[in-house]
């Protein structure tokens, strides 16, 4: 297999841009980024096991799920525009600002006196969390030297596995043993540490431009539309089949609204890309470029098994094997721990092999793992093979997550990398939301078809509404119910398998497209200065001297031959 180094071009700008910070400062910045991303990611899950306690205190059990929905809607909708804001005020300023924003509304959540206040504060907290998620990856793309981007992306990606694992456990422990407001007070302990580290270690932007100059050409209309269309779409995907039927007016109305706004967004961004000098939120050239378009589509497909693994698998443990939420989190340990290990392994492989090959390997392993999980027994005992299947799937998810950022750097112009990073992150979360919506619809369909054979209408409603109701059913009925749930989850993972296999085919098409474009296996080469890099003037001078010397030698040889 050819090394990625053999495929590099060697333009004159190579090695002319070098880091301007030392290794100690680098690792301090990584620590600060890791901490702020960890609390941002954990806040998507920490509240899930405390919903009943919080909602009961406000006498609002029916509105409890909105504490999760409000955060996720904001979290997923602001990924693109917050990535773009770093071009205006610089990463240090914007990261510190949104750390502060997230901290303020975390404290507001802890002080909420009504359910409506808490829901509103959770949505605003979600905006801060979205910015932290997006900006951390933009920082990694600018901070890390190209041949180490994959490895450090893997280190940062370990946040999500640990947050998915620890969030529900910490939330449940706080809810059971102390005041639920500590869920938000925890952010008040971690975020100031993160801010202090970033404030002391991150350099500011120094391009000699005023804020007014950087704001000139900012895509205000595109920015507003980039936030507006995901909100109704994600609301429909999260609530359809749960709070509302798919054919209800609420779901149809929000889906139509999302489609109309998305159409406006695409039309406006296409027009602005080619007819104006606006620095657009979503460059149309991304879609016109097959290498970039396939990369984005592949990331969307990667989000489907990723989210399904951390959402559907714990539910399977609870619904089929009748374990507690805490036990389900422990049973998820193999995939939770293997994902960051796979990501760091992928980072190392990307240094020796083309990123396209690492992506192909990762998507193939995901397909194998997902297929195995779709064949789990439907009895209430937990098969030993489950842990092996989780390890395989986690390794695949980790391996596949790192090549995207390397290939993004060589698929688009360097100045488009920050917004491209935001788009990649948004598409992964959007793919996950679509997958969860599909799984939810399949689950409800299976329950509707199979439960009527041994449960009456009242019991079916109870099964769909409460795990406590299931626990009160007779043992024989629970065993039957567990088998129905088992068939449902196996069917869900078969559908996710189909998307995983589609991603493998897309990865092949991506490799072919990059080969045709001449960028297969190419490592990124940084040519633009930013907060963390500078032009290596000494190297440039030495290079010019070497070129001059070679030119003189050639001239002398020609003259000698002539004489």
GIHU-V262367 format. One record per run of one state. SS is the DSSP state (H for helix, E for strand, - for the rest). FROM is the first residue (numbers start at 0). LEN is the number of residues. If there is no record, write none. Layout:
BEGIN
SS FROM LEN
SS FROM LEN
END
This chain:
BEGIN
- 0 3
H 3 4
- 7 9
E 16 3
- 19 3
H 22 20
- 42 5
H 47 10
- 57 3
H 60 3
- 63 2
H 65 12
- 77 1
H 78 11
- 89 1
H 90 21
- 111 3
H 114 29
- 143 2
H 145 32
- 177 4
H 181 20
- 201 9
H 210 5
- 215 2
E 217 1
- 218 1
H 219 20
E 239 1
- 240 3
E 243 1
- 244 4
H 248 27
- 275 3
E 278 1
- 279 5
H 284 4
- 288 1
H 289 31
- 320 4
H 324 7
- 331 1
H 332 20
- 352 2
H 354 19
- 373 11
H 384 27
- 411 2
H 413 40
- 453 3
H 456 9
- 465 1
H 466 5
- 471 3
H 474 43
- 517 15
E 532 3
- 535 1
H 536 26
- 562 1
END
